[in-house]
Amino acid sequence: MVELIFTEKPAQAEKIAFALADIAPTKKALGKAPYFELTHNGKDILVGCAVGHLFGLKEIKKKKGWDYPVFDIEWVEAHKVRKNQAHSKPYIEALKKLVKKADSFTVACDYDTEGSVIGFNCVQFIAKKKDARRMKFSTLTKEELVESYKNASKHLDFGVINAGQTRHHLDYFWGISLSRALTLAVKSTGAFKLMTSGRVQGPTLKIIVEKEKEIAKFIPEPYWEINLEAEVKKHKIEAYHKEGKIFDKKKVDSILKNTKDPKAIISKLSERETESKPPHPFNLTNLQTEAYSLFHISPKETLSIAQELYTKGLISYPRTSSQKYPAALELGKIIKKLQTVKDYKPHCEKLLKTKLVPNEGKKSDPAHPAIYATGEKARTAGKNKKIYDLIVRRMLSTFAEPAKRKTITVDIDVNQEPFVAKGTTTVKKGWHEIYEPYLRLKELQLPQLEEAQELNSPKVTKEDKETQPPRRYTPASILKEMDKLNIGTKATRASILDALYLRNYITDTSITATELGMQAVEALEKFCPEILDTDLTRHFEEEMEQIMEDKKTKEEVLEEAKKTLTETLNHFREHEQEIGEVLVKATRKTEYKLNTIAECPKCNKGVIQIRNGRFGKFVACDQYPECKNTYSLPANSLIRTQDKKCKECDFHTVLAIRSGKRPFDYCLNQECPPKVEWRKEQEKKRAEKGLPPYKRSTKKTTKKTAKKKTTKKTAKKKTAKKSTTKKVSKKK
């Protein structure tokens, strides 16, 4: 009897194989896809792997041209759906071969909706079975994986599977149908622009646009603050008038008149101690928010780093909503392991002498606990090290004692005008001691003071201020808002935000809705508001939770969704051209603005913009052919304009973003000192190797030469085909 274990990714397959093997497993490969052979308690096991989703949804009967809504869909191999999934084909072929060697099957994909769908698709479409055993784990440590295999359930988690499949269907229905509707609306005006929207994307954009409208409507109001500066034994004391923000100018003038020759006397001293409870354990949204606030790491990148730490067995599964640590975790053992790490040793020793009770939050997740470190030896660097350290310190902090802070309040009488000074210090560090690198608390200690004491050199001043507009969302705060409104999932929210950036609906890290984003929401609110309905999105999220709890069926929810979407799109069709006209105008304005860098430094008449050329993107003046000023751009990069100049030469820069690499500022000036230095260095290296000076090729591939090359290739193929045909006929 041979058992085949399906895993989600190659790294997880390796972890599981080494955890279960009685002796070291044998690593083999079928084409590019690795797999493992091992024996566990005398039983032969194969461990195969997917690379994420091996199957995707596709329209069954695709008609000529686009139509919507689209409901007639089926699961097919992912590489047949998208070109960028070509890498998944060898893994499907490998699993098909491994299935033939196996008698029983176990799913060991991540225990969440996506992992359950991936595992079920492997069982259903590759193994041709209806059920299998299911391993459930939150970390990839040997101890937990062995326990998970031993206690694997006899059946798959069909509630989670059905909820996951329903989500895929709903996202496909909305995503494809709405994107086609918007694109065809643009096409109806005679223009073309690929537009996208989705079940969560539209409502998220509406939230951002509403904030933009709130900011635009805001009218600043002037106000004043009156402050006191004085001295006690060479120590400065700063105080503020008890009124705080004063909006009445006459009142300000009256206070300043009263305090023209100030005499400042302490009328009262009081102190108060406050207790600061330890923080709650991290769930994914909390981790993403904290990482953005502290390190300015985007939510998407934080998730990617956390996933990598999980795959290495260093932390628990990160895609969790929970803020709780179940007692079954035995975190005391983990803290003992972390005790061997120099930075955490004193904190762990202190905690192990106490009763370990975490300060848990309200949120829970039936699948996984809050994020915690496993205690396995960690070798991390850069951003990975920062995120790992943050997770460890947060976990340890939840078990620590509360911190205590003391605030001394000083009431000061200045010519019968009341002023207040405050000083706050930490009197008991508690959990602050562990989380100190990431705390942003100010310590302000006042000098020794007494009641009726007169302050030296008092000086009263006013500050002119204005009320500020509401703050724009950041990539972290919009995720918190989506979580609060229960739209999207913890794992998909960051990618939804990315899609809004990619389609130019929003821009900047202080998230600003573009002209296109504003007009798209305005048009849809006027003609088809259902597309932007947050309540509708939340309703279907709640329905999927009911599927998971076996309170509703997949079929019921999908039928309701089809009916709702059909009504919505019928409404949309009635106003298709009107919506299209709004979108076309907004698209042109947005693209002009986003592609414009600055005034042209050569002609001072036009502006330099990012343009699309035959050989890729470049920068040129919009007054061509009168002005032929151009600048090159780095290849294989997504280019974004920015209001920033080069530190070296004070010339205009753009932001270049490359896949898997950190974005960088690219100076357009070819004579920028670092560029000139780099070219000299390259020429020196070539000279040392005896190579001639580097010359950029001036040859251009014209349409004619490209056509000739294609014709020659085609001719060669034809002659090769003819010779093959002759050989076959001779054999016959």
N, C-alpha and C positions, 0 to 999 in steps of 0.2 A: 504493500500500500504506500503510495506516494502522495504527499500533500503539497499543493501549490499555494503560496501566500502572495496575494496581490498587495503591493505597496504603491504609494503615491509618487515617489521620486527615487532616483538611484541612491542618494545619500541615506535615505531612510531604509532602503532595502539592505544596505551594508550594515547599518546599526542593528537592525532586527536579526540579520543573519549571524552576526558576531555575538549578539546577546543570547541566542537560542542554541548555538552550536555546542555540542559536547566537546569537540576539538575544533580547531580553526576551520571555518568553512572554505570551500573551494570556489574561487571566483572564476566565472566563465563568461562568454559572450556569444550572442547570436547576431552577427552583423555588428552594428554599432551599439546594440542594447546589452548591458551587462545583466547577469543573474547569478545566483549563488546556490550551491548544493551543500547540504549539511545533514547531520544526524542529531536529533534531539531525543534523549531518552530512548535510543534505539530505533526511532522512527525517521524514515527518509523524508526530507523536506526540500522543496525548491522555493526560492524567494525571487520572484520576478517583480518588475517595476514599470510603472507608467511614467510619464513626464507631465504631470498635471492632467488636464482633460484630454483623453484620447478620442473622445466623441463630441460632436457638436450638433446643434440643430440646423436644419436646412429645409427650405421650401421644397415640397414633394414635386409638384408640377409647376415649374417656372414658365410663366407665359412670356410672350414677346413683349418687351417694354415693361414698364413698372406699373403695378397696380397695388391698391391697398383697400382694406386691411388684409394682413396675411395671417391665416390661422392653420392652413394645411401644411404642417411641418412634421419632420421625423428626425430621429437620431442617425447620424452617419459618421464615418471615420473623420476625425478633425481635419486631416490633411486634404480631404475632398471639399471642405467648406472654405478654408482660408489657406492662402499660399504660405503665410508665416508659420503654419503648423506642419510644414513638410517634415520637420525633425521628429514628429511623433510616429510617422509610418514605420520605421524600423522596430520601435517598441511594440507596436500592435502585432507585427509579423512575428517577433520573438515570443510574445505571450501566446499567440496561436499555436506555436510549436510546443511550448512548455505545457499547455493545456492537455495535449495528446498524451503526455507522460504521467499526468496526475489522475488520481481517483477521487480526491476530495479537495475542497477549496476554502480558503480563509481570507477575509478582507482585513488588511491592516493599514488602511489609509487613515488620514487625520479624522478624528471623530468630530465632524461638523457636517453641515449640509453639503458643502462641496466635496469633501472627502468621501462621504457616503454615496453621492451620485457617481463619482469616479469609480469607486469600488463596485457598485451595482452594475454599471455599464460594462465593466470587465467581466463580471459574472454572467450577465445576460447576453452580451453580444460576442464575447470571445469564448467563454466556457460553455455557452448555450445552456445555462442552468437558471433556475428561478430563485435559488436561495443558497446561502453559504454561512460559515461561521463568521463571527465578528469580534475582532480584538478592539478594546477600548483603552486608550492611554492618554496621559497629558504630558509626559516627558519621554525622551528617547534614552533613558538610562537603562542599563542592563537589568537591574532589579525590577523596575516597573514593567519592562517588556516581557520578561519571563513570567511575571505574575499575570500580565494581560493575556498571554498565550494560554496559560494554565486555566484561567477563568473566562476564556472567550465564550460569548453567548452562542447558542446553537443556531440562531437565526439572525438575519440581517435586521438593521434598525429601519423598518419600513416607514414609520412615521416621519423620521428625519429624511429618508430618501424621497418620499412623496412630496414633502415640503420643498426640498431642494429642486426636484424636477419641476414643480409648479412655478418656482421662482424663475427657472430658466425659460419656461414657456411664456410667462408673463413679460419678462424682460425682452424676449424675442418679439412677441406680439406688439408691444409698445414701441420698442426701439426701431424695428424695421418699418412698421406702419407709419409712425410719426415722422421718421426721417424721410421716407418716400413722399409723404404728404407735403412736407415743407419744401423738399427739393423740387417736386412737381409744381408747387405754387410759384416758385422762382422761375421755373421753366415756362410757365404759362404767360410770363411777361416778355418772353423772347431771350431771356438771359439764362446762364447756367451757374449754379453754385451748389456744391454738395453740402446739404444742411443735416444736422442731427438733433435728435431729442430722444427722450426716453421716459420711462415711468417715474424715475427719481430725478433725472437731469432737469426736466422742466420746472418742477416745484422748487428745486434748489436754486435755479437761476432766478426764479421769482423772489425768493427770500433776499438774494443779493441785490436785486433791482429795487425792491422796496426800501432797503437800507439806503441805496443811492438817492432815491426820491426824498427820503427823510432828510438826508444831508443837504440836497439841493433846496429844499423848502426852508431850511434852518436860517433864521435871522439872528446874528449875534447881538447880544445885549451887553452894554457896558456895565461894569461894576467895579467896586474899589475894595481893597483890603488895607487896613491900617495896622502897621507893625511898630513894635518897640524894641530898641536895642539898648542894652545897659551893661554895666560891669559889676562884678563882685570879686574882689581880691584877684584882679587881672583875668578873671574868667568871663567870657562873654555870655550874656543871656539874651535869647531872642524870644519875644512874646508877640501875641496877636490880639487884636481887639475882640471882645466876646461876641460882638455882632457877626463876626466872620465876613461873609460877602455882603457888602452894602450897596444897594442899587439906587439909593436916594442921594444925589449929589449934595443937597442942602445939609443932610445929616453928616456927610463926610466933612464938609466945610465947618460945621458946628463943632465936631470932635477935634479937628485940627486947631480950631481957635481956642478951645478949652485946654489943649495940651501944648500951647505955644511955648510956655516956660515950664517944662515938665518936672514934676517931683514924683518919683516912683517909689512907693512903699508896699512891702509885702503885707497883704491883708489876711491871707489864709494859706496854710500848707496842708495838703492831704495826700495820702498815698493809698494805692489799691493794688492788690495782687490778682493777676488773672492766670488761669491755667490753660495751657495750649495742649490739646489732646494730640496723640500721634496721628499721622496721616492714614488714610485707608489704603489697602493694597491696590496695586495697579490693575486696571483692566486696559484693554487696548486703547480706548479713547483717551483715558487719563494719561497713559504713557505717551501717546502722540502729542497731546497738548503740552505736557511738561517738557518733552524733548524739543519742541518748537520754541517754547518760551526760554529755555536755558541755552540751547545750542543752535537754534535756528535751523534745525534739521526738519525737512518737510515731513508731513504725516505719511506720505507714500514711502519715503526712504526709511523712516522709522520702522514701518511695518516690514519692509524688506530686510532690514538689519535684525529685527527681532526674530523673523522667520529663519534667518541664517543661524542665529544663536540657538534657536530651538533645534534645528537640524543637527547642530554639533553636540546636542545634549546638554547645553549649558543653562537653558531656562525652560520653563514649561510652555505649553502651547499658547501663543500670544493672542490668537483671535478669540478672545473671550470677553463677555460683558460683566463677568463676576468681580465683586470686590470682597470676596470671602475666601478663607482658607479652611477647608474641612479638617476636622480633628484627625481623620484617617491619613492625612498627608505625613504625619510624624515629622514636622519641620524641625524638631529638636535635633534629629540626626543630621539634617542638612546644615544647621548652624554649627554643629560639631565639625563637619567637613570644611566649612568656610573659616573655621578657627585656624586652619593651617596657613591661611593667606595673611601676610603681614599687615596689610591695610585694615583688615576686618577683625584681626585677632583680639584686640582689647574690647571691642564691642561685643563680640561673640562670647567671650569669657564672662562679661558682665551679665549678658542676657541669660546664659545657661545657669546662673545662680538664682534666677527668678522663675516664677510660674509663667510659662509661655502662653499668653492669651493675646491674640491680635486684635487691633482696633478695626473691626470690619465695617464696610459700608453697607448700604441697603441693597445694591444690585447683586443679582445672582445669575448663574448660567447653569442649566441642567447638565451640560456636556463637560465643562471645564472649570476649574477653580481660577482664582485671580492669578496673575503672573508671578512666578517665584523662581529664584535661582535654584539649580539642582545641587550645587556644591561640588560638581565635577571640576577637575582642574581646567582652568581657562587660559588660553593664549589668544589674547585679542589685542588689537591696535586701532588707532585712529577713532573714527566714529563708533565702531563696534565696541571699543573699550569704554567709551563714554556711556553708551546705552546700557551696557552690561553693568557698569559700576552704579549707574542710576537705579537699575532694577534691584541690585543686591542691597544697596543702602535703603531703598524704599521698603523692601521686604523686612529687613532688620528693624527699621524704625517703627514698624507697626506693632512690634512686641515690646518696645521700650516704654519707660515711664513718661508721663506727661511733663512738659516743660513749664516753668513758672516765670512770669515776667512781672516786674514791679514798675508801676507808673506813678511818678510824683507830680502832682498838679499844684502849680503856684499861682494864686490869685494876686494880681498886682493892681493897686490903686494909683492911677496917674491923674492927678487933679480931678478926682471923682469919676474918671472914666475907667471902666473895668477892662483889664488886660489879663491874659492867661499864658503861662509858659508850662511846657510839659517835658519831662525826661523819662525815658523808658529803658530799663536794663534787664538782662536775664539774671535771675537769682538762682534758678535751678535748670541746668541744661537739658536733662532728660533726653528725649529723642533728638533734640537739636544737635547733640554731640555726634550722632551717627550721620545725620543728613546735612551737616554743616556746610559742605562744599556747594550745596544747592539751595541754601537758605538766602533770602534777600531781606533780612531784618536789619533795621538800624538800631544801633546802641547809642543812646544819648544820655550821658550822665551829667546831672546838674551839680554845681558846687554846693558846699554846706550852706544852708539857708535857715533863717529864723523869721518868725512872724514879727511884724513891726519894723523889720530891717529896711533901711533905705538903700536903694541901688544907685551906683555911681554913673555919672555921665549918661543919663537917659536921653534918648533921641527918638522922636516919633516921626515916622514917614508913611506916605501912602503909595500904594501900587495901583496903577491903572490896568484893568484887565477886561477881557471879554469872555462871555460864555462860549464854550466850544461845541461844534457840531458833534453828533453821535459818531463814535469810532467805527471805521469800516471793519468788516470781518477780516481775520487772518486765516490762512489755511487750517490753523488749529481751532480757532473759535467757530468757524462755519461747521466743522465736524461736530463740535459740541452741540450746536444748534440743531443739526440733523439728528443727532442722538436724542436730544430732548423731544423733538417732534416725532421721533420713531419713523423716520423715512430712510430707506437704504439699510445696509447692514454694516456692522463694524469692519468687515473685510473689504467692502466695495465702495465706501464713501470717498476714500482718497482718490480712487480711479475715476469716480464720477466728476470730482472737482477737476482732475486732469483733462477730462474730455471737454469741459467748459473752457479751459484755457486753450486747448488745441484748436477748437472751432472759433476762437476769437470772440466768445461771448463775454469773457472777463479777462482782466489783465492785472499785473502787479501782485506783490505779496500782501500789500494792504489792498485787499480785493476790490477792484473797481469794475463796475459793469461798463462795457464798451457801448458805443452807439448801437451796434448790432444787437447786443444783449438787451439794451433798454427798449429798442423798437420791436424786437421779437416778442418780448413780454407784453408790451403795450398792444400790439396787433392781436396776439392770442387772447389777451384779457377781454378785448373788445368783441372779437368774433368767435372765439372757441375757448372759453375759460377753463373747461374741464381738463385740458392738457396740463394746466398749471396747478391743479387742485391738490393741495397738501393733504387734505382730509381723505381724498380718494386713495392716494398713495398709502397713507397710514392704514386705511381700512383693509387694503390687500395684505399689508404686513401682518396685521392682526389675524386675518384669515389663514395665512400660512402657519402662524403659531398654532391655530386651532387644528390644522392638518397634522402638525407634529404631535399634538395631544390626542389625535384620533377623534376629534369632535366634528370635523368636516372632512369631506373627501376631496381629492385632487380634481375629480371631474366636476363637482359642484362649483368649485372656485373658478375653474377655467371657463365653464359655461357662462357664469356671471360676468367674467372679464370680457369675453367675446361680445356679449350683449352691450356692455358699457362702452367698449371701444368702438363698436360699429355705430352706435348712436353719436358718439363724439365726432367720428370722422365724417359721418353724413352731414353733421353741422358744419364741419370744416370745409367740405366741398362747396357748400353754398357761398362761401366767401374766399375761395381759393385765390382768385386773381388779386383781390384787394390785399390779402395777406402777402402775396408774392411781391407786389409793388412796394410795399413797406420794407420788406426784407432786402430787396435789391438795392434800394437807396441807402439803407443802413449799412449794408455790406460794403458798398463802395466808399462811404465815409470812413468806416472803421478801418478798412484796409489801407486807405490813404494815410490816416493818422498813425496806425501801427507801423507802417513802413517808412515813415518820414523820420529822418535822423536829426537834421539841422539845416540851417541856411547854407547854401553852397559857398564855400570859402574862396572859390575861384572867380565866379561871375557876380556874386552878391545879389543876384536877381531871383534865382530859383532855389529849390531845396534839394538836398541829396537824399535819395530814397533807395530802399532795397528793391531790386528788380530781378525778374526771372529771365535768364538768357538761355541760349542754346546749350551752353556748357555748364549750367548751374546758376546759382544766385550771385549777384554782384551789386555794387552800389554805384549809382550814377545820378547826375543832375537831371531834374525833370524838364530843363530847358533845352534838351538835346533836339536838333543838331547844332543850335547856336552855341551851346556849351557842351563840350565833350569830356567833361571831368568825370573820371571813374575811379573806383577802388575795388580791390579784390577782397574776397571773403574766404575763410577757411572751409575746405571741402568736408563733406559728410557731417555737417553740423546744422542744427536748427538755430536760426539766427533771430534774435529779438533786439529791438531798439531799446535804448536806455539813455536817460539824461545824465550821462557820466563822461568825464574826460580822463584821458590817460595821465597818470601821475608823472610819467617820464617826459612827455612832450606837450601835454595840454591839448591834444587833438581828440577828436570825437571817437568814441568806442561803441561797440555793439556787444551783446552777450551771446557767446557761442555755447550751445548745449550739445554734448555728444553722448550717445548711449553708453551707460555704465561708467561715465566719467564725470568729474566735478565740472560744472559750468565755469567758463573763464571769460574775462574781459579781453576783447580783441581790438587793438588799436588799428584804425584804418590807415594811418600814416606809414607808408613803406620806409620812410627815412627816420622812423622812431629809433633812438639809440640802441635799445636791446635787440631790435630786428637787424640793424646794421651790424652790430657785434656778432650776432648769431650767424649772419651770412659770411662774415670774415672768417669765423671759426670753421665753418663748413668748407670754405675755399682752402684754408690752411690744411685741413685733413685730407682733402683731395690732392693737394700738391704733394703732401708727404707720401701718399700712395702712388704718386706719379700719374695721376689722372688729370685730364685737361680741365680748365675752368668750367663750371656748370653753366649751361645755357638752357633757358626755357624754350621748349619747342614752339616754333611759330606756325607749324603746320596746323591747318584746320580741316577737320573731316567735313567736307561739304556733302550735300544730299546726293550729288552725282557720284562721288567716290564711294560713299556708303552704299549706293545702289549697285555700283560695279562689283564691290566686294560680295554683296548678297547674291548677285547673279552668278558669280564664279562659284560660290559655295553650293548654290542650287544646282549648277551644271555638274559639279563633282558628284553630288548625291545621286543625280539622275544616271550618270555613267556607271556609278557603282551599282545602282539598282539594276541597270540593263545587264551588266556582267554577271550579277547574281542570278538573274532570270535565265540567261544563256546556260549557265552551269547546271541549273535545275532541269532545264529542258533536255540537255545532253544526257544527264543521269537517267531521265525517263526513257 
